[in-house]
């Protein structure tokens, strides 16, 4: 086994006045400590603190199987999914592949996509693009990488050969990449005197037990967009809300853009939270589409059918009778006129009644017939609202009778 050392740096020791329990989350810059912005996200089956160093991937704050950043976590032979009592060549599964697939990647297999082990190139990216500090405290011994205002800590853990822990003062992390000698690449970091030695080119026997640091993409792509409901029936004047769900839930960019196929039938306005308020304007059918801003090939649509809303009823406000008085001879008749307001009232029906049918009668059309001499009042009443008006009727005997 040959090691290729490709990077040297002077040791940097954190000040003794920093509480050792806070070393991982405190970053000393210009003599002042500040808290890096690190996110707790739920990805796949794992809810972990993810550290964004501004690289192509984000790093878990702990090794796989560790309960804290200072713990070593579990030891695995390359490509195997369980720990062992002994790490020996004769017990190894002889996994041969240029890069571990998800079935042989313990992180991907147990936590689910997009969590996985880092590749050789990603370990190299970490080494070549970050500032490094060697940490030597009671609870924290190892290397810290700093970039983008954040930091990630790797504890010294050594590796397992059979039952023996070797190089326990060094950091050893598996990559998921096989080298050209049928061994596998690992990151090795150690200090010697005043110098830190760092390498991502170290070839390691696959049956050895090393630690693993989970990673996930810094840009988690959108897999699908689903609009609910898929169909919507509306009447003109209605306002309804359409919702869009972007998957996976942990996609980096879940924003969508709403569009409609035909203008003049509906108007749409985004209300935040991937919701769209639809206002029905005119009768017709239109498709409303939500399209991922991260991936324009991911979209879904709702078909909206708009019908004209029924005309709302117009209420009666008054009724007037013409003429307001009648003088009739016995046997004569005359028709009254009822005018219902407003002119566009929905129900303009009225009823007619006579205060004294023995003097004069009135039919449903407002026709008054004089019966005998006397006086009576004819009343008109609206069916809608019960508004009334009257006509005074005087009946006399004809002259000469």
Secondary structure in CASP SS format (residue, H / E / C, confidence):
PFRMAT SS
TARGET T0000
AUTHOR 0000-0000-0000
METHOD secondary structure of the structure
MODEL  1
X C 1.00
X C 1.00
X C 1.00
X C 1.00
X C 1.00
X C 1.00
X E 1.00
X E 1.00
X E 1.00
X E 1.00
X C 1.00
X C 1.00
X C 1.00
X C 1.00
X C 1.00
X C 1.00
X C 1.00
X C 1.00
X C 1.00
X H 1.00
X H 1.00
X H 1.00
X C 1.00
X C 1.00
X C 1.00
X E 1.00
X E 1.00
X E 1.00
X E 1.00
X C 1.00
X C 1.00
X E 1.00
X E 1.00
X E 1.00
X E 1.00
X C 1.00
X C 1.00
X C 1.00
X E 1.00
X E 1.00
X E 1.00
X E 1.00
X E 1.00
X C 1.00
X C 1.00
X E 1.00
X E 1.00
X E 1.00
X E 1.00
X E 1.00
X E 1.00
X C 1.00
X C 1.00
X C 1.00
X C 1.00
X C 1.00
X E 1.00
X E 1.00
X E 1.00
X E 1.00
X E 1.00
X E 1.00
X E 1.00
X C 1.00
X C 1.00
X C 1.00
X C 1.00
X C 1.00
X C 1.00
X C 1.00
X C 1.00
X C 1.00
X C 1.00
X C 1.00
X C 1.00
X E 1.00
X C 1.00
X C 1.00
X C 1.00
X C 1.00
X C 1.00
X C 1.00
X C 1.00
X C 1.00
X C 1.00
X C 1.00
X E 1.00
X C 1.00
X H 1.00
X H 1.00
X H 1.00
X C 1.00
X C 1.00
X C 1.00
X C 1.00
X C 1.00
X C 1.00
X C 1.00
X E 1.00
X C 1.00
X C 1.00
X C 1.00
X C 1.00
X C 1.00
X C 1.00
X H 1.00
X H 1.00
X H 1.00
X H 1.00
X H 1.00
X H 1.00
X C 1.00
X C 1.00
X C 1.00
X C 1.00
X E 1.00
X E 1.00
X C 1.00
X C 1.00
X H 1.00
X H 1.00
X H 1.00
X H 1.00
X H 1.00
X H 1.00
X H 1.00
X H 1.00
X H 1.00
X H 1.00
X C 1.00
X E 1.00
X E 1.00
X E 1.00
X E 1.00
X E 1.00
X E 1.00
X C 1.00
X C 1.00
X C 1.00
X C 1.00
X E 1.00
X E 1.00
X E 1.00
X E 1.00
X E 1.00
X E 1.00
X E 1.00
X C 1.00
X C 1.00
X E 1.00
X E 1.00
X E 1.00
X E 1.00
X E 1.00
X E 1.00
X C 1.00
X C 1.00
X C 1.00
X E 1.00
X E 1.00
X E 1.00
X E 1.00
X C 1.00
X E 1.00
X E 1.00
X E 1.00
X C 1.00
X C 1.00
X C 1.00
X C 1.00
X E 1.00
X E 1.00
X E 1.00
X E 1.00
X E 1.00
X E 1.00
X E 1.00
X E 1.00
X C 1.00
X C 1.00
X C 1.00
X C 1.00
X C 1.00
X E 1.00
X E 1.00
X E 1.00
X E 1.00
X E 1.00
X E 1.00
X E 1.00
X E 1.00
X E 1.00
X C 1.00
X C 1.00
X E 1.00
X E 1.00
X E 1.00
X E 1.00
X E 1.00
X E 1.00
X E 1.00
X E 1.00
X E 1.00
X E 1.00
X C 1.00
X C 1.00
X C 1.00
X C 1.00
X E 1.00
X E 1.00
X E 1.00
X C 1.00
X E 1.00
X E 1.00
X E 1.00
X E 1.00
X E 1.00
X C 1.00
X C 1.00
X C 1.00
X C 1.00
X C 1.00
X C 1.00
X E 1.00
X E 1.00
X E 1.00
X E 1.00
X E 1.00
X C 1.00
X C 1.00
X E 1.00
X E 1.00
X E 1.00
X E 1.00
X E 1.00
X C 1.00
X C 1.00
X C 1.00
X E 1.00
X E 1.00
X E 1.00
X E 1.00
X E 1.00
X E 1.00
X E 1.00
X E 1.00
X E 1.00
X C 1.00
X C 1.00
X C 1.00
X C 1.00
X C 1.00
X C 1.00
X C 1.00
X C 1.00
X E 1.00
X E 1.00
X E 1.00
X E 1.00
X E 1.00
X C 1.00
X C 1.00
X C 1.00
X C 1.00
X C 1.00
X E 1.00
X E 1.00
X E 1.00
X E 1.00
X E 1.00
X E 1.00
X E 1.00
X C 1.00
X C 1.00
X E 1.00
X E 1.00
X E 1.00
X E 1.00
X E 1.00
X E 1.00
X C 1.00
X C 1.00
X C 1.00
X E 1.00
X E 1.00
X E 1.00
X E 1.00
X E 1.00
X E 1.00
X E 1.00
X E 1.00
X E 1.00
X C 1.00
X C 1.00
X C 1.00
X C 1.00
X C 1.00
X C 1.00
X E 1.00
X E 1.00
X E 1.00
X E 1.00
X E 1.00
X E 1.00
X E 1.00
X E 1.00
X E 1.00
X C 1.00
X C 1.00
X C 1.00
X C 1.00
X C 1.00
X C 1.00
X C 1.00
X C 1.00
X C 1.00
X C 1.00
X E 1.00
X E 1.00
X E 1.00
X E 1.00
X E 1.00
X C 1.00
X C 1.00
X E 1.00
X E 1.00
X E 1.00
X E 1.00
X E 1.00
X C 1.00
X C 1.00
X C 1.00
X E 1.00
X E 1.00
X E 1.00
X C 1.00
X E 1.00
X E 1.00
X E 1.00
X E 1.00
X E 1.00
X C 1.00
X C 1.00
X C 1.00
X C 1.00
X C 1.00
X C 1.00
X C 1.00
X C 1.00
X E 1.00
X E 1.00
X E 1.00
X E 1.00
X E 1.00
X C 1.00
X C 1.00
X C 1.00
X C 1.00
X C 1.00
X E 1.00
X E 1.00
X E 1.00
X C 1.00
X C 1.00
X C 1.00
X C 1.00
X E 1.00
X E 1.00
X E 1.00
X E 1.00
X C 1.00
X C 1.00
X C 1.00
X E 1.00
X E 1.00
X E 1.00
X E 1.00
X E 1.00
X E 1.00
X E 1.00
X E 1.00
X E 1.00
X C 1.00
X C 1.00
X C 1.00
X C 1.00
X C 1.00
X E 1.00
X E 1.00
X E 1.00
X E 1.00
X E 1.00
X E 1.00
X E 1.00
X E 1.00
X E 1.00
X C 1.00
X C 1.00
X C 1.00
X C 1.00
X C 1.00
END
